[in-house]
Amino acid sequence: MRTLAGRRTIRILSAIGAAIIVSTVLSAPVSGAPNDYVRMSDGTSIAINVAMPNDYEPGRRYPTVFEMSGYDGGSSDGTTPGGVLGEGSRGLTKMFEDDYVTVHASVRGSGCSAGEFDLFSWRSALDGREVTEWIARQDWSNGDVGIYGHSYGGITGFMVAATKPTPLRNCNRTY
């Protein structure tokens, strides 16, 4: 049977251990952080990660491949197991890095995006439309955007396409 002092010591040591773990995690560098946010018409910020093609030249305009995901999206660092080519959504960048800008977005309420997550919501489709239109306005964009996705990102991609964003192009490229 433990004494009251023994139980108190265990609680104190447990609290100190938890504090050390939390401070270590919070001070670690974030390698999978988004590199931008796009503000939606309702004020919600959607986290995105933009990757330029290998031969990127400032001033040149590129087509874009876009994926909106409820998994890693704008927060992926390319080391997530599973997903396209076993690298989370960063496999998308590797597939297209020679020819396209790739944009990864986190569905609202997932990853680093603000807002409330709502599985396959129409609002997510509208967010995707707004991100697509944002892409077309960027200095590096030639205005042509294709949507790519598998699993959640694929279904979300169909939903975004249903909103008929002007920059969306019909691509028949197979990988």
GUMI-707704 format. One line per field, with one value per residue (C-alpha): residue in three letters; residue number from 1; x negated, y, z negated. Coordinates in steps of 0.2 Angstrom, whole numbers. Example, Ala and Ser with C-alpha at 12.3 -4.5 7.8 and 13.67 -1.06 7.14 Angstrom:
REM residues 2
aa (ALA:SER)
i (1:2)
east (-62:-68)
north (-22:-5)
up (-39:-36)
***
This chain:
REM residues 175
aa (MET:ARG:THR:LEU:ALA:GLY:ARG:ARG:THR:ILE:ARG:ILE:LEU:SER:ALA:ILE:GLY:ALA:ALA:ILE:ILE:VAL:SER:THR:VAL:LEU:SER:ALA:PRO:VAL:SER:GLY:ALA:PRO:ASN:ASP:TYR:VAL:ARG:MET:SER:ASP:GLY:THR:SER:ILE:ALA:ILE:ASN:VAL:ALA:MET:PRO:ASN:ASP:TYR:GLU:PRO:GLY:ARG:ARG:TYR:PRO:THR:VAL:PHE:GLU:MET:SER:GLY:TYR:ASP:GLY:GLY:SER:SER:ASP:GLY:THR:THR:PRO:GLY:GLY:VAL:LEU:GLY:GLU:GLY:SER:ARG:GLY:LEU:THR:LYS:MET:PHE:GLU:ASP:ASP:TYR:VAL:THR:VAL:HIS:ALA:SER:VAL:ARG:GLY:SER:GLY:CYS:SER:ALA:GLY:GLU:PHE:ASP:LEU:PHE:SER:TRP:ARG:SER:ALA:LEU:ASP:GLY:ARG:GLU:VAL:THR:GLU:TRP:ILE:ALA:ARG:GLN:ASP:TRP:SER:ASN:GLY:ASP:VAL:GLY:ILE:TYR:GLY:HIS:SER:TYR:GLY:GLY:ILE:THR:GLY:PHE:MET:VAL:ALA:ALA:THR:LYS:PRO:THR:PRO:LEU:ARG:ASN:CYS:ASN:ARG:THR:TYR)
i (1:2:3:4:5:6:7:8:9:10:11:12:13:14:15:16:17:18:19:20:21:22:23:24:25:26:27:28:29:30:31:32:33:34:35:36:37:38:39:40:41:42:43:44:45:46:47:48:49:50:51:52:53:54:55:56:57:58:59:60:61:62:63:64:65:66:67:68:69:70:71:72:73:74:75:76:77:78:79:80:81:82:83:84:85:86:87:88:89:90:91:92:93:94:95:96:97:98:99:100:101:102:103:104:105:106:107:108:109:110:111:112:113:114:115:116:117:118:119:120:121:122:123:124:125:126:127:128:129:130:131:132:133:134:135:136:137:138:139:140:141:142:143:144:145:146:147:148:149:150:151:152:153:154:155:156:157:158:159:160:161:162:163:164:165:166:167:168:169:170:171:172:173:174:175)
east (0:-7:-8:0:-17:-22:-7:-10:-28:-22:-10:-23:-35:-22:-17:-36:-38:-22:-29:-45:-37:-25:-39:-50:-36:-31:-49:-52:-53:-38:-43:-26:-19:-9:-18:-2:16:30:45:62:77:83:67:60:42:37:19:10:-7:-13:-28:-36:-42:-60:-64:-55:-59:-53:-41:-37:-19:-14:1:6:11:22:27:39:37:44:28:11:15:7:-3:-12:-31:-32:-36:-18:-16:-3:5:-1:-17:-18:-22:-6:0:-18:-18:-8:-22:-34:-23:-21:-37:-44:-30:-18:-16:-7:5:10:24:31:50:57:55:41:22:18:35:47:65:75:73:88:86:89:98:104:94:78:82:85:68:60:68:61:43:44:49:35:22:27:24:6:-9:-16:0:5:23:25:29:32:38:30:35:37:49:55:46:53:71:68:60:76:86:75:77:96:95:87:73:68:49:53:47:51:35:34:16:15:1)
north (0:17:31:48:56:42:45:64:61:50:63:77:66:62:80:85:71:77:95:90:80:94:107:96:93:111:117:105:113:111:104:101:118:126:140:151:153:158:167:161:173:168:173:156:153:137:131:128:122:128:119:126:115:109:121:136:153:169:178:162:156:138:127:120:103:106:93:97:84:80:70:79:93:109:102:87:87:72:59:53:34:29:40:43:34:31:49:57:70:75:61:72:85:72:66:83:93:94:103:110:120:109:116:106:112:106:105:117:110:98:100:119:125:135:131:116:100:93:77:80:96:108:122:111:111:130:132:122:133:148:141:137:155:161:150:157:175:171:178:161:154:153:152:133:122:103:94:78:67:49:43:59:70:62:64:82:85:79:91:105:102:102:120:124:135:145:140:121:112:95:85:67:63:46:40)
up (0:5:-7:-3:-1:11:22:22:28:42:48:47:57:70:72:74:87:96:96:103:117:122:122:133:145:146:149:163:180:191:208:214:212:226:235:238:233:244:236:241:245:227:219:216:220:230:228:244:250:267:275:291:305:306:320:312:319:310:322:332:330:327:327:310:303:288:274:259:246:229:225:226:239:236:221:229:228:240:227:223:226:238:251:269:271:253:249:244:256:259:272:282:283:288:302:310:304:321:329:317:301:288:275:260:249:233:232:219:201:206:206:203:211:200:199:194:203:211:221:240:237:251:242:245:264:263:254:268:281:272:271:290:294:282:291:308:301:296:305:308:315:334:328:332:317:316:301:295:281:274:260:250:262:277:271:265:283:291:279:283:302:300:295:313:308:324:323:322:337:344:343:350:344:337:324)
***
